[in-house]
Amino acid sequence: MVIDVENLFMCVHKEEDADTKQVYFYLFKLLRKGILQMSNVTVEGPFGTPPFEKPSIGKAVLNFVLYKFGHLPQREWQIMHDLANLFLHCLNHWRLETPTVKNQHSQGEDLSAYKVNYTRWLCYCLVPVFCDSLQKNNLTDVFGRTLLRSVFSVMRRQLLERFRAEKDNMPPDKGAIVLTYLPRFLSMLEEEVYGENSPVWDDDFTVPQSLSLDSSRLTSPLTPLTDRGDSFVATARYLQTVIICSIDLKKGGLQRHDCTVELSSFC
């Protein structure tokens, strides 16, 4: 905990954004109090406790994959399933814009709810990455539609820009697969994010009986599926080592970063 206090002390002094600095200072005092009292710390106050909204983003995206793609042949189902994994992975490593930065392009949007969610994200998702004394949560597990609506359009644009920029570094067949399916996936997801009557956000979502789905798909979480040797699936192996999204501790959005993503349909 002592190291965590030192890290937060440095964050407080280096941070330029007023909203973020205030949260860092709150957490700094909280951990320092824990040291003095030799007790575990819990984030309290008006922030609430996770999960903050149901269904979670992760659950809704799984519903979306089942609802829109559950009827597809196995190889295409795997691609869409693993694109969902990729999307959630990127979102969990997304650096939210500060309320001040977001206000510059919000076009009159009420930012009060966003500011609350930004504070929650700092306390429960970002700071615990480098402060082991605080319990870490994945953004996609504890936030829901409200937060996703506030970040989706910017994230969608940056994801597509990233993969298009990587096109020349990929074999033509592999690049063609991703650049064919990813825009379609994101466009269809966007309709469900902003649509008023999307069923994927229902707490009691069930797959329509008109869709005859394999039972394994109904019980499959958003984790890598088993590669069954489909040559079409194997052509997208590059995504296992593609340069994708990571946290940029200085500004919102995505930062170039080498990492490995376990995506079965691209292996």
Secondary structure as UniProt FT lines:
FT   HELIX           2..14
FT   HELIX           18..37
FT   TURN            46..47
FT   HELIX           57..69
FT   TURN            70..71
FT   HELIX           74..92
FT   HELIX           99..103
FT   TURN            104..105
FT   TURN            107..108
FT   HELIX           112..121
FT   HELIX           122..126
FT   HELIX           127..130
FT   TURN            132..133
FT   HELIX           139..142
FT   HELIX           145..165
FT   HELIX           167..169
FT   HELIX           172..194
FT   TURN            196..197
FT   HELIX           199..201
FT   TURN            203..204
FT   TURN            209..210
FT   HELIX           215..218
FT   HELIX           231..234
FT   TURN            235..236
FT   HELIX           237..240
FT   STRAND          243..244
FT   STRAND          257..258
FT   HELIX           264..266
//
